[in-house]
Amino acid sequence: MKKKTSILASLFAATMILTACSDDTDTAEKTEVNAVPQEKEAGALVITGDTVTEQGGCVLASRFSAGDKIVFRNNVIDGITNEQVTEAKVQVHLSTGEVLDMTYGKHGDDNFWVVAYPVTADTPTGTLGYTVKAEYKDQTGEFKPFNVAPSLLTIVSDEVLQTNAEPEPEKEEVDLTKVVTNQKVEIIGKNFEFHGPAGEKEFYVKAGEEVTLSMKTEDGTHGLFVEGLDVKLDKDGSVKFTPEKAGEYKIVCSIFCGAGHGDMTANLVVVE
């Protein structure tokens, strides 16, 4: 009888030990499972991005010179929802000590966090380091370019840039004494070019006579600015002015409209 009682007691003790191990395992598993969403709630923001130039057609670039603008474009992704964050504190921290506040909005066909940094003659040449930092609720994130030459921003002199640039095709000379002038200039804007009703990109007018310049947009959002004449249209419509000095004046898009923004050019030629 004593032997039987001893066996039962041993079995009971073993059962308690197994039960205790089983409870510990379940508790550990539950703790591990419950820890996952907590990590997500405190997870970092995911930031991606690039830099583009407005010279030569607003394209991806890492080399800039005086007169250009470095356009920083970034996506900030919520670490919990994996969706784009549209309300946050997003800044570009430059190695010069400058801090640039980014704004969220449409940039071409997509939405980004964007800020432009003008490169001037006083901007030091060489590598320009930067970090993009974002804060949203309890989440933070940071973006740095890869430490390889193609990814690092480099400020170069005009001489270096021109040495590496492809030569522009020679422009066909036009006898200005024989061109037909028209004081009513009609320009059509679309992604990504300016042209006239017949596809022309040069418009000839007479100096000293009033010009009516009109713009109509077929697609995209565009503005128009005539460099050197202070003539501007921020939307479809027309403007009148009288050019006094003969010469060639470049027509550019005055509203950043996407990757081909820099390609939107035409020429206004004022003749005697």
Secondary structure, 3 states (H helix, E strand, C coil): CHHHHHHHHHHHHHHHHHHHHHHHHHHHHHHHHHHHHHHHHCCCCEEEEEEEECCCCCEECCEECCCCEEEEEEEEECCCCCCECCCCEEEEEECCCCEEECEEEEECCEEEEEEEEECCCCCCCEEECEEEEEEECCEEEEECCCCCCCCCEEECCHHHHHHHCCCCCCCCCCCCCCCCCCCEEEEEEECCEEECCCCCCEEEEECCCCEEEEEEECCCCCCEEECCCCEEECCCEEEEECCCCCEEEEEECCCCCCCCHHHCEEEEEEEC
